[in-house]
Each structure stands twice: as C-alpha cells, then as structure tokens.
Amino acid sequence: MIVVAIIGLLASIAIPSFVRARNTAQTVGCTRNLQTIFAAKQMWVTELKRPGTEVPTEDDLFGAGKFITAKPACPAGGTYTLNAADQKPACSVASHTY
C-alpha cells in the first residue's frame, strides 16, 4: 500500500513537469519554423525582386529547388499563415509567436 502511495506521489510531481517540457519544446520548434519561413520570404523578395507587400504562396517557398525543401509543420498541430513578405509569419496556436 505504501509503494502505491509513493508511486502516486511521484507521478503527481512528474507528470506536470513532462507536460510543461513538451509544451516548451513545441513552442521552441514552432518559433524556429516561423523564423525559417520568414528568412525564406526575405530571400524570395531579394532574389525575385518582389515588393515587400506581396504575399508569397506556399508554392513560391516550399518544394524541391525552392527556398525550403519541405513545408514545415507546427509541432503542436497548428497551421502557418505566411502574411506579406515584410511581415512575420504566424501560427494558429496562440502561444506560438515569433
């Protein structure tokens, strides 16, 4: 009985820490993806001499021979909005900001 109580106590301490660590890792991964997308948009503007107000499509940035080989995905399942080239991209998960 004491062993079960100790295991329950340890689980109640460890599980919130694991959840917090997972959320932090997802946020960091998403932020890095957003930074990569923003850098690709800047290269797109520079190389193709586009105005900063133009919005690139996914086909302009992602794919073989493009600025990013594979389209990045949010680790938490969010979706990315590219926005205009001179604006930062956004994630649909509210806590994931760049």
C-alpha positions in Angstrom: 0.0 0.0 0.0 2.8 2.4 0.8 4.5 1.6 -2.5 1.3 2.5 -4.4 1.1 5.8 -2.5 4.8 6.6 -3.2 4.3 5.9 -6.9 1.2 8.1 -7.0 3.1 10.9 -5.3 6.0 10.7 -7.7 3.6 10.6 -10.7 1.7 13.7 -9.4 5.1 15.5 -9.3 6.5 14.2 -12.6 3.5 14.5 -15.0 3.1 18.3 -14.8 6.8 18.7 -15.5 6.6 16.4 -18.5 3.6 18.4 -19.9 5.4 21.7 -19.3 8.6 20.4 -21.0 6.6 19.1 -24.0 4.8 22.5 -24.4 8.1 24.4 -24.2 9.7 22.1 -26.8 6.7 22.6 -29.2 6.8 26.4 -28.7 10.6 26.5 -29.5 10.2 24.2 -32.5 7.4 26.3 -33.9 9.2 29.6 -33.3 12.2 28.2 -35.2 9.9 27.1 -38.1 8.5 30.7 -38.2 12.0 32.1 -38.3 12.9 29.8 -41.2 9.8 30.8 -43.1 10.5 34.5 -42.6 14.1 34.1 -43.8 12.8 32.2 -46.9 10.4 35.1 -47.6 13.2 37.6 -47.4 15.3 35.5 -49.8 12.2 35.3 -52.1 11.9 39.1 -52.1 15.6 39.7 -52.7 16.1 37.1 -55.4 12.9 37.7 -57.4 12.9 41.5 -56.8 9.4 41.4 -55.4 7.8 44.2 -53.3 7.7 43.6 -49.6 4.0 44.0 -49.5 3.4 41.0 -51.8 2.3 37.7 -50.2 4.2 34.6 -51.4 2.3 31.4 -51.9 3.4 28.1 -50.5 4.5 27.0 -54.0 6.8 30.0 -54.1 8.7 29.0 -50.9 8.3 25.2 -50.4 9.4 22.4 -52.6 12.3 20.9 -54.5 14.5 23.6 -55.8 12.8 26.3 -53.7 13.9 28.2 -50.6 12.7 25.4 -48.2 12.7 21.8 -49.4 9.8 20.6 -47.3 6.9 22.6 -45.8 7.5 22.9 -42.0 4.7 21.8 -39.7 3.9 23.1 -36.3 4.8 20.5 -33.6 1.5 21.3 -31.8 -0.6 20.8 -34.9 -1.2 24.5 -35.7 -1.2 25.9 -39.2 1.0 28.7 -40.6 -0.1 31.9 -42.3 2.6 33.3 -44.5 1.4 37.0 -44.5 3.1 39.7 -46.6 6.8 39.3 -47.3 7.7 42.2 -44.9 5.5 40.8 -42.1 6.4 37.9 -39.8 4.5 34.6 -40.5 2.0 33.5 -37.8 0.9 30.2 -36.2 -2.7 29.4 -35.4 -1.6 28.3 -31.9 -1.9 31.4 -29.8 1.2 30.8 -27.6 3.4 30.3 -30.6 4.7 33.7 -31.6 7.7 35.0 -33.4 
